[in-house]
Each structure stands twice: as structure tokens, then as C-alpha cells.
């Protein structure tokens, strides 16, 4: 049943993003930022973890999962550190260490793909009036 929840909730997130692309003037980059901030918000108010427990990869694979991971890292830094400079520094370090696996994998895969494939510039064709 969890596969169905992952499919339905992940599909709804993707469909909502597609509606935003089609019906608004938001660029895909702004929609990515919106989803990241939404993930941080859901993590901050404690709703991301129950949603993840319900839908699994349906919410963790999209960019929403990155925002939830960042919020979890900040929360752990604030709750686990003592007051003072270590808590302040932990707010900046913990989100990166929590998301380090995904960030590192994306950098490595992007590098490998860039070695395997070469991009070619698109040629602009002009139409001649004949």
C-alpha cells in the first residue's frame, strides 16, 4: 500500500508543479525554490516526517525532500547543541552534513555525465522568404 501512497502523493506534487508552470508566470527555477522552501516549512512545523512515513519516496525524491532534510539538520543542530557559538555554527553546518550524501552524489554524477557526453550548440536556422 505504501507504493500506492508514494505514487499518488508524488504524482500530486509533480502535477501541482506542472500546473504552476502552465498557469502562472513562475519559472521552473522559482518553482524549485518554492518546493524547497515548502519542504523546509513542512520540516520546521513537524509535518514532513509523518508525510515521509506515509509516502516514502513520493516526497523524498522530489526537491521537497531536500528542503525537509535541511530542516531536519537545523532542528537537530538547535536541539542537540549547547547554547552559544556551537549552536549558532551548527545551524549552518548541520543542514549541509544532513544533505551531504545527495549533494555529493549529484556532483559526482554530473561530472561523470559531463565526461561521457558533449553538448552541442543549437544552430539557429533562418527562414528565407522565397
Secondary structure, DSSP 8 states (H G I E B T S, - for coil): -HHHHHHHHHHHHHHHHHHHHHHSS--HHHHHHHHHHHHHHHHHTT-HHHHHHHHTHHHHSSHHHHHHHHHHHHHHHHHHS-TTHHHHHHHHHHHHHHTHHHHHHHHHHHHHHHHH--------------
